[in-house]
Amino acid sequence: MQLLTVLIVALGAAACARPLAPVLGRMTGVVLALVPFALFVYFLSQLGAVAGGNALIETLSWAPSLGVDIGFRLDGFSLLFALLITGIGTLVVIYAGAYYAEKPASEGGRFIAFILMFMTAMLGTVLADDLIVMFVFWEATSLISFALIGFDARTYEARRAALQSLLVTGGGGLALFAGILLIGAELGTFSFSEVALRADELVASPLMPAILVLVLVGAFTKSAQVPFQFWLPNAMAAPTPASAYLHSATMVKLGVYLLARFDEIFASVPAFGTTLVIAGSLTMLVAAFEALRATGYKAVLAQSTVASLGILVMLIGLDGEVARVATIGFIIAHAFYKAALFFCAGTVIHATGIAGLRRLGGLARFLPFTAAAAVLASLSMAGLPPFAGFIAKEFLFEAQLESGWSVVPIAIAVIVNAVMVAVAGVVALKPFFVKPERDVKLKHGETAGMLAGPFVLALGGIAMGIAPNTMMRSLVEPAASALGGERVDVSISLWHGLTPMLALSAAVVTIGALVFFNWRTIHVTLRRQRLIHDLFGDRGYQKVLDFVLDMAQASTRFLQNGDQHRYTAVVLASAVFIVAFGVIVGSGMSGFSAVGEMNVPVLIVLAVAVVGGFAAVGSRSLIAAVVAVGIVGFAAAIIFMLNGAPDLALTQFSAEVLLVLILTAVLMRIPTSREQSRTIGERRFDLMLSVAFGIVIFVGVASMTSSPLDMRLSEFFAQSSYVDAFGRNVVNVILVDYRAIDTLGEIAVVGFAAIGVWALLRRLPARKKGS
């Protein structure tokens, strides 16, 4: 189980990060980065094993009765993500160690622990071959990202952004889980591999429309597609290492990963590809508009990330082998240049304490290596040769030209990529080479830990562009083969001659240069235009959230009003309605018949219980009412004993004695009599509710006793208690083995109740005089 061992190692490193940080000091990041680096080397060694569409599959039985196995699958596509997760994760851990070098060791250790936990969850998601296992890790990424975004919990912006990301991605996760359950219900399996093999059967299912919608919602929320794109820019409240890892290279691409996996399954559903192209194109346009309006360094990068995710979603929606190759190439190129730019932005903000682009400038003389890395990464983002971004853009336009779509998606891609060229110029040149409006003071200079990440990624982008067949092909070809289900031969080169793709690339660079030189004018003009911003911002989210909170407050005021009578009435009325509905629908009101002979002793005991009930209701003395209620409980215990259940009778006796003693002890400290606090109308309602409850219970019990007794469950426990649980006492086996955690929970409740009673009744020892 090599893949399971990988996850255990990653999780173990996360558990050790916080305790080791005070010991390792400033070396915390470097030392802990050895774990993701070792995992990166392991996955790199698996490139040959997955070549040609092969896969490494591991399965461990988890819940066989539910058809759920802990299944892992390492093929070309999951290997690509595993390499990005561990490779960039290594650089993020090193960067985080330097980023928090001046903070208390415990704080930096805690942050790195979250990063390593997130890496574990990401690896589990992309390696899982079982949909349920995948969903568990999928939700873990949402929970851990909540902790990372809100890491600086002292600021309102961080808390709000963390909650927003959790609600949006968590809500999408619930939709995805519903879709997974429908897939399991239809096919009887949760295995990703088997679902892909039975794609035709799933597509023909009447549940297919619901499954498609639910999966799309889950993926769109994770990868920030319209109308859920607003949470990602707000998540920039997270510390920069988290932004570089979660919101550029890994987490936000999980939705893309899921859509690419389901592309082969949903390929024959026309609505799937159409929806992806439309949603991706709309997301690209909205993000490009918001990028031109953004003022913060990280905010501009975040909007460009949303646009890139839109490009990926659109590519998945296109048909053909080139579209798959373009998707893989763009994932790689974007991860390299965007993580590098986030690292550079983090260094600038950390060194200056300034997050706004307008106030930055002239930093190249103070941060020369950071400036160099930013320029290299931005050139790749702009899609200029000889960078990997140029190759990815060429494949993007080739995929669009070969698809059956009209010229509209191509025009959108040209416009949006032109804006990305302008963004690349702004984030690389404005902070470092343009004279600032006022002098910028630095808190510190460059450090090796904060330079390693951007330089490795920026130089990697050049290397992949110069030698694409050596570097990119080894990643792109296996991944594309895994997505297509058959071997794909990929030919990657920097120069294809004078082609339509080159002409479109030239148009993108030309338009982008014009936008860059007129950035200030366009920025100021668009800042005045709020229609699109209001329409696609988080205003709708906030209104929905406010509505839910208002409803919660209104229901709380109505239900939690401090009146115990109302609480009891609501519970009883709900129980009466539910049981009555079940009895009526189940035809329980017909077919009553006498069963057995009249049992005189039981009848006498029941009569005593009835008398006790009336006495409890009519008594004005609280102590007398408690005793009367105890009579009803003792009567129930006697009935248990008369029907051959002495163990239940003893339990009932013990509970009733304890209840009477406790309540009596409590009542000794408060008035033992009560005044009538209910109006005549309220008492009449109580009477009707009590009568209705009694009638419903009577009808339900009578209907059950009139039907033949089903002994299958009793026979099952009698036959299996000794064989499966090695217990001869069937009741004990049910409590300890079959109910297990349920019984443990009940024991815990009783234990906590006993502690609470002891705390209420204990008497403090009287102090001696003079002490």
ZITARA-V914949 format. One record per residue. RES is the residue in one small letter. SS is DSSP state (H for helix, E for strand, L for the rest). PSI is psi as a letter, one per 30 degrees, with the letter a starting at -180 (999 if undefined). Layout:
# ZITARA-V914949
RES|SS|PSI, RES|SS|PSI
This chain:
# ZITARA-V914949
m|L|i, q|H|e, l|H|e, l|H|e, t|H|e, v|H|e, l|H|e, i|H|e, v|H|e, a|H|e, l|H|e, g|H|e, a|H|e, a|H|e, a|H|f, c|H|f, a|H|e, r|H|e, p|H|e, l|H|f, a|H|e, p|H|f, v|H|e, l|H|f, g|H|b, r|H|f, m|H|g, t|H|e, g|H|e, v|H|e, v|H|e, l|H|f, a|H|f, l|H|f, v|H|e, p|H|e, f|H|e, a|H|e, l|H|e, f|H|e, v|H|e, y|H|e, f|H|e, l|H|e, s|L|f, q|L|g, l|H|e, g|H|e, a|H|f, v|H|g, a|H|k, g|H|g, g|H|g, n|L|l, a|L|k, l|E|j, i|E|k, e|E|k, t|E|k, l|E|k, s|E|k, w|E|d, a|E|i, p|H|e, s|H|f, l|H|g, g|L|g, v|E|k, d|E|l, i|E|i, g|E|k, f|E|k, r|E|k, l|E|j, d|L|a, g|H|e, f|H|e, s|H|e, l|H|e, l|H|e, f|H|e, a|H|e, l|H|e, l|H|e, i|H|e, t|H|e, g|H|e, i|H|e, g|H|e, t|H|e, l|H|e, v|H|e, v|H|e, i|H|e, y|H|e, a|H|e, g|H|e, a|H|e, y|H|e, y|L|g, a|L|e, e|L|f, k|L|l, p|L|k, a|H|e, s|H|e, e|H|e, g|H|e, g|H|e, r|H|e, f|H|e, i|H|e, a|H|e, f|H|e, i|H|e, l|H|e, m|H|e, f|H|e, m|H|e, t|H|e, a|H|e, m|H|e, l|H|e, g|H|e, t|H|e, v|H|f, l|H|f, a|E|k, d|L|f, d|E|k, l|H|e, i|H|e, v|H|e, m|H|e, f|H|e, v|H|e, f|H|e, w|H|e, e|H|e, a|H|e, t|H|e, s|H|e, l|H|e, i|H|e, s|H|e, f|H|e, a|H|e, l|H|e, i|H|e, g|L|g, f|L|e, d|L|i, a|L|f, r|L|f, t|L|k, y|H|e, e|H|e, a|H|e, r|H|e, r|H|e, a|H|e, a|H|e, l|H|e, q|H|e, s|H|e, l|H|e, l|H|e, v|H|e, t|H|e, g|H|e, g|H|e, g|H|e, g|H|e, l|H|e, a|H|e, l|H|e, f|H|e, a|H|e, g|H|e, i|H|e, l|H|e, l|H|e, i|H|e, g|H|e, a|H|e, e|H|e, l|H|f, g|L|g, t|L|l, f|L|g, s|E|k, f|H|e, s|H|e, e|H|e, v|H|e, a|H|e, l|H|f, r|L|h, a|H|e, d|H|e, e|H|e, l|H|e, v|H|e, a|L|f, s|L|k, p|L|f, l|L|f, m|H|e, p|H|e, a|H|e, i|H|e, l|H|e, v|H|e, l|H|e, v|H|e, l|H|e, v|H|e, g|H|e, a|H|e, f|H|e, t|H|e, k|H|e, s|L|g, a|L|h, q|L|l, v|L|k, p|L|g, f|L|g, q|L|f, f|H|f, w|H|f, l|H|e, p|H|e, n|H|f, a|H|f, m|H|f, a|H|f, a|L|l, p|L|k, t|H|e, p|H|e, a|H|e, s|H|e, a|H|e, y|H|e, l|H|e, h|H|g, s|H|e, a|H|e, t|L|d, m|H|e, v|H|f, k|H|g, l|H|e, g|H|e, v|H|e, y|H|e, l|H|e, l|H|e, a|H|e, r|H|e, f|H|f, d|H|e, e|H|e, i|H|e, f|H|g, a|L|e, s|L|g, v|L|j, p|H|e, a|H|f, f|H|e, g|H|e, t|H|e, t|H|e, l|H|e, v|H|e, i|H|e, a|H|e, g|H|e, s|H|e, l|H|e, t|H|e, m|H|e, l|H|e, v|H|e, a|H|e, a|H|e, f|H|e, e|H|e, a|H|e, l|H|f, r|H|f, a|L|k, t|L|f, g|E|l, y|H|e, k|H|f, a|H|e, v|H|e, l|H|e, a|H|e, q|H|e, s|H|e, t|H|e, v|H|e, a|H|e, s|H|e, l|H|e, g|H|e, i|H|e, l|H|e, v|H|e, m|H|e, l|H|e, i|H|e, g|H|f, l|L|l, d|L|l, g|L|l, e|H|e, v|H|e, a|H|e, r|H|e, v|H|e, a|H|e, t|H|e, i|H|e, g|H|e, f|H|e, i|H|e, i|H|e, a|H|e, h|H|e, a|H|e, f|H|e, y|H|e, k|H|e, a|H|e, a|H|e, l|H|e, f|H|e, f|H|e, c|H|e, a|H|e, g|H|e, t|H|e, v|H|e, i|H|e, h|H|e, a|H|e, t|H|f, g|L|g, i|L|k, a|L|f, g|E|k, l|L|e, r|L|e, r|L|f, l|L|l, g|L|l, g|L|g, l|H|f, a|H|e, r|H|f, f|L|e, l|L|i, p|H|e, f|H|e, t|H|e, a|H|e, a|H|e, a|H|e, a|H|e, v|H|e, l|H|e, a|H|e, s|H|e, l|H|e, s|H|e, m|H|e, a|L|f, g|L|h, l|L|k, p|L|l, p|L|h, f|L|l, a|H|e, g|H|e, f|H|e, i|H|e, a|H|e, k|H|e, e|H|e, f|H|e, l|H|e, f|H|e, e|H|e, a|H|e, q|H|e, l|H|e, e|H|f, s|L|l, g|L|g, w|L|l, s|L|a, v|H|f, v|H|e, p|H|e, i|H|e, a|H|e, i|H|e, a|H|e, v|H|e, i|H|e, v|H|e, n|H|e, a|H|e, v|H|e, m|H|e, v|H|e, a|H|e, v|H|e, a|H|e, g|H|e, v|H|e, v|H|f, a|H|e, l|H|e, k|H|e, p|H|f, f|H|e, f|H|f, v|L|k, k|L|k, p|L|l, e|L|e, r|L|l, d|L|k, v|L|k, k|L|k, l|L|k, k|L|f, h|L|l, g|L|a, e|L|k, t|L|l, a|H|e, g|H|e, m|H|f, l|H|f, a|H|e, g|H|e, p|H|e, f|H|e, v|H|e, l|H|e, a|H|e, l|H|e, g|H|e, g|H|e, i|H|e, a|H|e, m|H|f, g|H|e, i|H|e, a|L|i, p|H|e, n|H|f, t|H|e, m|H|e, m|L|e, r|H|e, s|H|f, l|H|e, v|H|e, e|H|e, p|H|e, a|H|e, a|H|e, s|H|e, a|H|e, l|H|e, g|H|f, g|L|g, e|L|l, r|L|k, v|L|k, d|L|j, v|L|k, s|L|j, i|L|k, s|L|l, l|L|f, w|L|k, h|L|g, g|L|a, l|L|j, t|L|l, p|H|e, m|H|e, l|H|e, a|H|e, l|H|e, s|H|e, a|H|e, a|H|e, v|H|e, v|H|e, t|H|e, i|H|e, g|H|e, a|H|e, l|H|e, v|H|e, f|H|e, f|H|f, n|L|g, w|H|e, r|H|e, t|H|e, i|H|e, h|H|e, v|H|e, t|H|e, l|H|f, r|H|f, r|L|f, q|L|j, r|L|f, l|H|e, i|H|e, h|H|e, d|H|e, l|H|e, f|H|g, g|L|a, d|L|g, r|H|e, g|H|e, y|H|e, q|H|e, k|H|e, v|H|e, l|H|e, d|H|e, f|H|e, v|H|e, l|H|e, d|H|e, m|H|e, a|H|e, q|H|e, a|H|e, s|H|e, t|H|e, r|H|e, f|H|e, l|H|e, q|L|i, n|L|g, g|L|g, d|L|j, q|H|e, h|H|e, r|H|e, y|H|e, t|H|e, a|H|e, v|H|e, v|H|e, l|H|e, a|H|e, s|H|e, a|H|e, v|H|e, f|H|e, i|H|e, v|H|e, a|H|e, f|H|e, g|H|e, v|H|e, i|H|e, v|H|e, g|L|g, s|L|h, g|L|f, m|L|f, s|L|l, g|L|g, f|L|k, s|L|l, a|L|k, v|L|j, g|L|a, e|L|l, m|L|k, n|L|j, v|H|e, p|H|e, v|H|e, l|H|e, i|H|e, v|H|e, l|H|e, a|H|e, v|H|e, a|H|e, v|H|e, v|H|e, g|H|e, g|H|e, f|H|e, a|H|e, a|H|e, v|H|e, g|H|f, s|L|k, r|L|f, s|E|k, l|H|e, i|H|e, a|H|e, a|H|e, v|H|e, v|H|e, a|H|e, v|H|e, g|H|e, i|H|e, v|H|e, g|H|e, f|H|e, a|H|e, a|H|e, a|H|e, i|H|e, i|H|e, f|H|e, m|H|e, l|H|f, n|L|g, g|L|h, a|L|i, p|H|e, d|H|e, l|H|e, a|H|e, l|H|e, t|H|e, q|H|e, f|H|e, s|H|e, a|H|e, e|H|e, v|H|e, l|H|e, l|H|e, v|H|e, l|H|e, i|H|e, l|H|e, t|H|e, a|H|e, v|H|e, l|H|f, m|L|f, r|L|f, i|L|l, p|L|k, t|L|f, s|E|l, r|L|k, e|L|l, q|L|j, s|L|f, r|L|k, t|L|l, i|H|e, g|H|e, e|H|e, r|H|e, r|H|e, f|H|e, d|H|e, l|H|e, m|H|e, l|H|e, s|H|e, v|H|e, a|H|e, f|H|e, g|H|e, i|H|e, v|H|e, i|H|e, f|H|e, v|H|e, g|H|e, v|H|e, a|H|e, s|H|e, m|H|e, t|H|f, s|H|f, s|L|l, p|L|k, l|L|k, d|L|j, m|L|g, r|H|e, l|H|e, s|H|e, e|H|e, f|H|e, f|H|e, a|H|e, q|H|e, s|H|f, s|H|e, y|H|e, v|H|e, d|H|e, a|H|f, f|L|h, g|L|k, r|L|f, n|L|j, v|H|e, v|H|e, n|H|e, v|H|e, i|H|e, l|H|e, v|H|e, d|H|e, y|H|e, r|L|e, a|L|c, i|H|e, d|H|e, t|H|e, l|H|e, g|H|e, e|H|e, i|H|e, a|H|e, v|H|e, v|H|e, g|H|e, f|H|e, a|H|e, a|H|e, i|H|e, g|H|e, v|H|e, w|H|e, a|H|e, l|H|e, l|H|f, r|L|k, r|L|k, l|L|k, p|L|k, a|L|k, r|L|k, k|L|k, k|L|k, g|L|f, s|L|999
